Amino acid sequence: MFLQRIKNITVIILCTSFIASCNQSISYKRPQILTNFGSFECSTHKLAGKQYSSIWEKTRSGFCLDTVYSPRVNKEIEWFMNNKEFLYRSLDRARPFLYYVILELEKNNLPFELALLPIVESGYQPYAYSPSKAVGIWQFIPPTAREYGLKKNWWYDGRRDIFASTKAASHFLKDMKRHFKGDWLLAIASYNTGAGNVGKSIKKANYVLGNKTFWDLDLPRETEIYVPKLIALRDIMANPAAYGIRLPALPNKPQTKFVHVKYPLDFYSISVLSGVDEKTLYKLNPGFSAWYFLPTMQKRLLLPINNANRFSERYSKLINLIYDNQIHLVEKGDTLSRISRRYNVSIKSIKVLNNLKSDLIKIDQKLKLPIEGVVGDEKQINIAGKNYKIRDEVIFYNHKVKRYDNWYKIAREYNTNLKTLLAWNNANKKTKLKVGQFVKIEMKSPVLSSNQKESLRYVVGLGDTVKNISLGFDVTQRELLKDNNIKNSRSLRAGTNLIIKK
């Protein structure tokens, strides 16, 4: 009896230790992974080329993370059930991009649950800004964005570029998975709080039995919610009907199409050429912070699929009109390098415009030049039965010099070269800059003009104020607030699209 009692006590102690180590969470491999792939490995790259009735069906087929039974997951499922409108808004914002996000995950052999991560991060809002300076649907902070090659200047922020940021996020998550030896939950947690913080939590954790898992770690509260929220969202999307969720109809094919744009063009003119309103263009191409699309920043313009061909045809016609008769007759001693310096255009743009396969040019050869600013006022283009003037006008933006600014840094910020910036300001390399002074930046106004008054566009960044924006564009603070229906300067929020009437 005594020995039997000792055995019973030992079993109780071992069971208690085991339960404590598991932290009341039990997981198992999802049955559909066995069905689809024949192993426990996530092999989403094998889904390429398969036919699916909807994007949701394809997304579910690529779910790879374990199912977890935990009160923490249940709590997040309950949150989504109480906030269905948030989920519906997020899915609606994801519609133009989800096909391409899944494609990028598939290409990198990543779990398709990660396509839902931007819902947790930002509600799929490209213009989302956080107090910690995180931006975009994937909420990249500046150091990580730079590490993963996301560019940023006054005109463009790669963190808001859906495709550049999705590619960067995929590489980041792959790196984290490798760092944590294939543990996806630790990789996802590190996406939220950083690999260093997760590593420290692992070292601090004390274990009785079992392996180190996410569920045993003492992490920041936000991260402890973050991972269960993604799993909860995955469970809802795996069986939406069970949770009373009706997913919007979305076929497994692109809703949008990329078109190549060789030369910079403002969004107003893009709107006229494509027949797509400017607000929609900004939603589809959120990487840009102002009124111009720059191919040096983002090579392809995204348009609704039904408008893409119309734009390409009209764009070609407009470009031919803009650059008509801008010819350089090659002389003895000329090289592409010398010609590019003379006209302040890139060698690449000269080669593209003239279909040159090499740098070889001949005397008396006529080269078309991609020079804006040479079009006469009499030039017009008719689009959809309406006449538009082709303009060559500039505006000046006032850059307020900040601490640590220099001529090189300012030129980089506005995507121009040092020589041009100095010429705009009648300065040279030795001209000193003082904090608070203004540096002139020459910018192109919209190319097409109708009888209507066109407006400029600017996306508010972190640290921007009504005062600085109004001084930059040389408009009054009162006009700026009134034109954008903003009550007062304190109501200005990062990520807001402003209209600037000049």
Secondary structure, 3 states (H helix, E strand, C coil): CHHHHHHHHHHHHHHHHHHHHHCCCEEECCHHHHHHHCCCCCCHHHHCCCCCCCHHHHHHHCCCCCEEECHHHHHHHHHHHHCHHHHHHHHHHHCCCHHHHHHHHHHCCCCHHHHHHHHHHHCCCCCCECCCCCECCCCECHHHHHHCCCCECCCEECCCCHHHHHHHHHHHHHHHHHHCCCCHHHHHHHHHHCHHHHHHHHHHCCCCCCCCCHHHCCCCHHHHHHHHHHHHHHHHHHCHHHHCCCCCCCCCCCCEEEEECCCCEEHHHHHHHHCCCHHHHHHHCCCECCCEECCCCCCEEEEECCCHHHHHHHHHHHHHHHCCCCEEECCCCCCHHHHHHHHCCCHHHHHHHCCCCCCCCCCCCEEECCCCCCCCCCCEEEECCEEEEECCCEEEEEEECCCCCCHHHHHHHCCCCHHHHHHHCCCCCCCCCCCCCEEEEEEECCCEECCCCCCEEEECCCCCCHHHHHHHHCCCHHHHHHHCCCCCHHHCCCCCEEEECC
